Amino acid sequence: MDTPNSPAEPRSGADVTTPPPEERVWRAGRLEAMPIRKLPDAPPSIHILGPTVFLVALGVGMGESYMWPRLVLLFGPEIRWLFLIGVTLQAVVMLEMARYAMATGESIFFGAARVFKPIMWFFFTVAILVYIWPGHLSAGAAALEELTGIPWTVSACVGLILVGVVFSLAKVIYNLLENVLSLLIGLLVVGTAVVASMVGTWADVVSTITGMFHFGYLPPEALSAAWFPIIVGSIAFAGPSGMQQMWYTLHLRDSGAGMGAHIPRIRGLRHAGEEEAMPARGFMFDTADPDEMAKWRGWRRWVTFDALLLFWGVTMLVTVSFTVLAQAASRESPNVKSLLEAGEREAALNAMSESFAAAGGPVLGGLFLGFIALIGLNATLGLFDSFSRGQADMTYHFVPGAKRFRMSHLYAGFLWGVIAFGIVILLFGPADGPGAILDILAFLSTFAMGAYCVVLLLVNNRMLPKPIRPKLLTNLIIGFGAVFYLGMLLYSLLRFGVVVS
């Protein structure tokens, strides 16, 4: 860190005005240096709500409720060892994303720009290609149609508009989203656990848990061109996929975690005039000060609790419930495996719905469809907010002339832009995009996960002061993540000639 220059000794008899001390800064990359500020006191390590609720909402989606149950129906619960690796790796990635965000108040996108600006623009482009398609909401709306008879395109379009209106009217978007998602996640976790206990058996629970430790289990069928790419995609969807971990750094900042306390929070469009001026860069604390380092360790304990109990624990609990449901579904619908092998993608969801109905009648079967609709709403709220937040952050800081607008205005522009695109696609085009585009989007999503592991290694080991850089073991795990995602993707491409599907 730069330190203030000592003023020169004044000459005898000279009328000298002592200049103000030079501001201390931390220089990282070629972008503007970060001024040194005080690190706020860390909250208690044990807590209930926090920015991790966004990752849980984004992570507990179609991967946990559809993709992994489908694999269990095909290959048995022993295939879940790959899920365990995927979600555990995501927990470590979460901690490393938090390291940079809490130390600087900057997003990981800003950190990537400090390393090399084209890296940041790569993620800016990938976000647009991958996340403008209203796939999650479409899946939830289709389940709602089965439940209510309302055409799925109608409910999906209404849902998109409601999302935009709610976010636009909110005073502080973070507060609203945290409260809503916490409620929805609570309903989802408790509801799936209760229903799983009704339709499953203790033997299902035991096989689900022990299946996570069958490391290396891969039946011959799993290594086929038909299913290996799907397994690769499912591993990518073990928890938050694609760029969702990167957006988490923006939620951390808006929650006031660490040095994010020095950054103004994004407000809804109706309250944009109340927003404070956004600084052109983040801040750094004095890592040579023992008191500051003690506070830093408190923040690390706080986010570690989030990662291990709230993120890893809640995600695992929901997936255990859905795996139990999948095993119950295989008994209730013995032909489901052959249907899946024949390419009937909806067979897994239909079989689980039937197992619900068998346990408690049509009402319980409808409850399952309600859970799928809830998952679609969870993911849509989280994804649309995160996409708009990330694109607005990169635009504000790195697009010439963008600082004439408030961050809230840019956020609203991207939010309503993705909503308008979604409505057009739902009404006039394929809701999930053409098949060829979907293959490319799946490839980009998995590739982005390998790429952000590389970015994490560069940012945290080059842009942060040495006392708060990651240890060797953490770097090895993140490096493994890069090889894991990119290696499987490359193998799928070279061995089978296909990308993730």
Protein Blocks (a to p, Z undefined) as FASTA:
>chain_A
ZZddddddddehiacdddddddddddehjbdcdddddddddddfbdfbdcklmmmmmmmm
mklmmmmmmmmmmnojklmmmmmmmmmmmmmmmmmmmmmmmmnopafklmmmmmomklmm
mmmmmmmmmmmpcklmmmmmmmmmmmnopafklmmmmmmmmmmmmmmmpmblmlmmmmmm
mmmmmmmmmmmmmmmmmmmcfklmmmmmmmmmmghiacfklmpmklmmmmmmmmmmgoje
hjlmmmmmmmmmmnopajllmpccdddfklmmmpccddfbdcdddfkbmklmmmmmmmmm
mmmmmmmmmmmmmmmmmmmmmmmmmmmmmmmmmmlmmmmmnopaklmmmmmmmmmmmmno
jklmmmmmmmmmmmmmmmmmmmmmmmmmmmmmmmmmmgghklmpcfklmmmmmmmmmmmm
mmmmmmmmcfkbpfklmmmmmmmmmmmmmmmmmmmmmmmmmmpcfklgccfklmmmmmmm
mmmmmmmmmmmmmmnopacZZ
